[in-house]
């Protein structure tokens, strides 16, 4: 019955273009509009949920919603038998293959795409904060393109992305956190530039085919030597 009521409400919202404010039992406030749920942060929108049909393989996320610029993709709250919890916007989604991110996106929350069927993704230059395990266990992911705003590859960000064969990190990257690429068993090539001065010992656990490509005498070369990972020199 509750599901039927929710569907009816969604249809009404779609037809009238209305936006409704809701508050969960735990006090989490969000807005419902046609196709999306979102929260507000300093007058800017963070998308937390989208209606996705089983045939929706390509998702184009809006740059603006209800007049608010979209700067984040977050987690939605839902109630289950033991209380209230959260889930990433596309977590466990088995339909999506490509998601076009908002052009002014600044933040991806943790586990946003975790266990989804996404195959390719491109980060805008404005993206500067990606949460832990944001793309973990995306076993179909093969193509990642970065902007120049990100400084850290967060904990477990690409862990167990078993189809990922190569990746070129932007020059802006300064740190690769723990388990960032753990279990990426197909990863054969990663490009790391001079600005990267910190790589966790566990960052490439289980990446047995990996060769690190980087600048001669850089921290990346030192790390490769210390961890018995093949290193290939590139020109900056």
C-alpha positions as CSV (number, residue, x, y, z in Angstrom):
1,X,0.0,0.0,0.0
2,X,2.8,2.4,0.9
3,X,4.6,1.7,-2.4
4,X,1.4,2.5,-4.3
5,X,0.9,5.8,-2.5
6,X,4.5,6.8,-3.2
7,X,4.1,6.1,-6.9
8,X,0.9,8.1,-6.9
9,X,2.6,11.0,-5.2
10,X,5.5,10.8,-7.7
11,X,3.1,10.9,-10.6
12,X,1.3,14.0,-9.2
13,X,4.6,15.8,-8.6
14,X,5.7,15.0,-12.2
15,X,2.4,16.4,-13.6
16,X,2.3,19.6,-11.5
17,X,6.0,20.3,-11.3
18,X,5.7,20.7,-7.6
19,X,8.5,20.2,-5.0
20,X,7.7,18.8,-1.5
21,X,9.8,19.0,1.6
22,X,10.1,15.8,3.8
23,X,11.8,15.0,7.1
24,X,12.7,11.5,8.2
25,X,12.2,10.2,11.8
26,X,15.8,11.0,12.5
27,X,15.4,14.6,11.4
28,X,17.0,14.4,7.9
29,X,15.4,17.0,5.7
30,X,15.2,16.6,1.9
31,X,13.1,17.7,-1.1
32,X,11.1,15.6,-3.6
33,X,10.7,16.8,-7.1
34,X,10.1,15.1,-10.5
35,X,12.5,12.2,-10.8
36,X,14.9,13.3,-8.0
37,X,15.3,13.8,-4.2
38,X,17.8,16.3,-3.0
39,X,19.1,18.2,0.0
40,X,20.3,21.7,0.3
41,X,23.7,22.8,1.5
42,X,24.5,26.5,1.7
43,X,21.9,27.2,-1.0
44,X,23.3,24.5,-3.3
45,X,21.8,21.1,-4.1
46,X,23.1,17.6,-3.3
47,X,21.3,14.9,-5.3
48,X,20.5,11.8,-3.1
49,X,18.1,9.7,-5.1
50,X,16.9,9.3,-8.7
51,X,14.1,7.3,-10.2
52,X,15.9,4.8,-12.5
53,X,14.1,2.4,-14.8
54,X,15.6,-1.0,-15.7
55,X,16.3,0.3,-19.2
56,X,18.0,3.5,-18.2
57,X,21.6,2.8,-19.2
58,X,22.7,6.4,-19.7
59,X,21.9,8.9,-17.0
60,X,22.4,12.7,-17.6
61,X,22.4,14.4,-14.2
62,X,21.2,18.0,-14.2
63,X,23.5,21.0,-13.6
64,X,20.6,22.7,-11.7
65,X,17.4,21.6,-9.9
66,X,14.6,23.9,-8.8
67,X,17.0,26.8,-9.5
68,X,19.8,25.5,-7.2
69,X,23.2,24.5,-8.7
70,X,24.0,20.9,-8.2
71,X,27.3,20.5,-6.4
72,X,27.1,17.0,-4.9
73,X,25.9,13.5,-5.2
74,X,25.1,11.9,-1.9
75,X,23.3,9.2,0.1
76,X,19.6,8.8,0.7
77,X,17.9,7.7,3.9
78,X,15.5,4.8,4.1
79,X,13.8,3.0,6.9
80,X,14.0,-0.8,7.4
81,X,13.0,-3.2,10.2
82,X,15.8,-2.2,12.5
83,X,15.6,1.6,12.0
84,X,17.0,4.1,9.5
85,X,20.1,3.8,7.4
86,X,21.6,5.3,4.2
87,X,22.6,4.1,0.7
88,X,24.6,5.7,-2.1
89,X,22.5,7.3,-4.9
90,X,23.4,4.6,-7.4
91,X,24.6,1.9,-5.0
92,X,23.7,-1.7,-6.3
93,X,22.1,-0.2,-9.4
94,X,22.2,-2.9,-12.1
95,X,20.9,-0.8,-15.0
96,X,23.3,2.1,-15.5
97,X,26.3,2.0,-17.8
98,X,27.2,5.7,-18.1
99,X,26.5,8.6,-15.8
100,X,27.1,12.2,-17.0
101,X,27.9,14.2,-13.9
102,X,26.9,17.8,-13.3
103,X,29.4,20.2,-14.8
104,X,30.0,22.0,-11.5
105,X,30.1,19.0,-9.3
106,X,32.3,19.3,-6.2
107,X,31.5,16.2,-4.2
108,X,30.8,12.5,-4.5
109,X,29.8,10.9,-1.2
110,X,31.0,7.5,-0.1
111,X,29.7,4.4,-1.9
112,X,27.7,6.4,-4.4
113,X,28.3,3.9,-7.2
114,X,29.3,0.9,-5.0
115,X,28.4,-2.4,-6.6
116,X,26.7,-0.7,-9.6
117,X,27.0,-1.7,-13.3
118,X,28.6,1.5,-14.4
119,X,31.1,1.1,-17.2
120,X,32.6,4.6,-17.7
121,X,32.7,7.9,-15.9
122,X,34.2,11.3,-16.4
123,X,35.0,13.7,-13.5
124,X,34.6,17.5,-14.1
125,X,37.5,19.8,-13.1
126,X,35.4,21.1,-10.2
127,X,35.3,17.8,-8.4
128,X,37.6,18.0,-5.4
129,X,36.1,15.5,-2.9
130,X,35.3,11.8,-3.4
131,X,34.2,9.7,-0.5
132,X,35.5,6.3,0.5
133,X,34.6,3.3,-1.7
134,X,32.7,5.6,-4.1
135,X,33.2,3.3,-7.0
136,X,34.2,0.1,-5.2
137,X,33.2,-3.3,-6.7
138,X,32.1,-1.8,-10.0
139,X,33.1,-4.9,-11.8
140,X,32.2,-3.5,-15.3
141,X,34.1,-0.2,-15.0
142,X,36.7,0.1,-17.7
143,X,37.0,3.8,-18.5
144,X,37.7,6.6,-15.9
145,X,38.6,10.2,-17.0
146,X,39.7,12.7,-14.4
147,X,39.5,16.5,-14.2
148,X,42.3,18.5,-12.6
149,X,40.5,19.3,-9.3
150,X,40.9,16.1,-7.3
151,X,43.9,15.8,-4.9
152,X,43.2,12.4,-3.2
153,X,42.2,9.0,-4.4
154,X,40.3,8.1,-1.3
155,X,40.2,4.8,0.7
156,X,38.9,1.9,-1.4
157,X,37.8,4.3,-4.2
158,X,38.3,1.8,-7.0
159,X,38.8,-1.3,-4.9
160,X,37.7,-4.6,-6.6
161,X,37.0,-2.9,-10.0
162,X,38.1,-6.1,-11.6
163,X,37.7,-5.0,-15.3
164,X,39.8,-1.8,-14.9
165,X,42.8,-2.3,-17.1
166,X,44.6,1.0,-17.0
167,X,44.1,4.4,-15.4
168,X,45.9,7.8,-15.8
169,X,45.8,9.9,-12.7
170,X,45.7,13.7,-13.1
171,X,48.7,15.8,-12.2
172,X,46.7,17.2,-9.3
173,X,46.8,14.0,-7.3
174,X,48.9,14.2,-4.1
175,X,47.8,11.2,-2.2
176,X,46.6,7.6,-2.9
177,X,44.9,6.3,0.2
178,X,44.6,2.8,1.7
179,X,43.1,0.0,-0.5
180,X,42.4,2.6,-3.3
181,X,42.9,-0.1,-6.0
182,X,42.9,-3.2,-3.9
183,X,41.8,-6.3,-5.8
184,X,41.9,-4.6,-9.3
185,X,43.2,-7.8,-10.7
186,X,43.2,-6.6,-14.4
187,X,45.0,-3.4,-13.7
188,X,48.2,-3.4,-15.8
189,X,49.0,0.3,-16.0
190,X,48.7,3.4,-13.8
191,X,50.2,6.8,-14.5
192,X,51.2,8.8,-11.4
193,X,52.8,12.2,-11.7
194,X,55.2,14.2,-9.6
195,X,52.7,15.9,-7.3
196,X,51.8,12.6,-5.7
197,X,53.9,12.3,-2.5
198,X,52.0,9.8,-0.5
199,X,50.8,6.3,-1.4
200,X,49.5,3.9,1.2
201,X,51.2,0.5,1.5
202,X,47.9,-1.3,0.7
203,X,46.9,0.9,-2.2
204,X,47.6,-1.8,-4.8
205,X,47.1,-5.0,-2.9
206,X,46.1,-7.8,-5.3
207,X,47.2,-5.8,-8.4
208,X,49.6,-8.5,-9.5
209,X,49.8,-7.4,-13.2
210,X,50.5,-3.7,-12.4
211,X,53.2,-1.5,-13.8
212,X,53.5,2.0,-12.4
213,X,54.3,4.7,-15.0
214,X,55.8,7.9,-13.7
215,X,58.6,10.5,-13.8
216,X,62.2,9.4,-13.1
217,X,63.4,9.9,-9.5
218,X,59.8,10.7,-8.4
219,X,58.0,9.4,-5.3
220,X,56.1,7.1,-7.6
221,X,59.3,5.4,-8.7
222,X,60.5,5.1,-5.1
223,X,57.2,3.5,-4.1
224,X,57.4,1.1,-7.0
225,X,60.9,0.0,-6.0
226,X,60.0,-0.4,-2.3
227,X,57.0,-2.5,-3.2
228,X,58.5,-4.6,-6.0
229,X,56.2,-3.2,-8.6
230,X,57.6,-2.7,-12.1
231,X,58.2,0.9,-13.1
232,X,58.3,2.6,-16.5
233,X,59.6,6.1,-17.0
234,X,57.5,8.7,-18.8
235,X,58.2,12.3,-19.8
236,X,56.3,15.0,-18.0
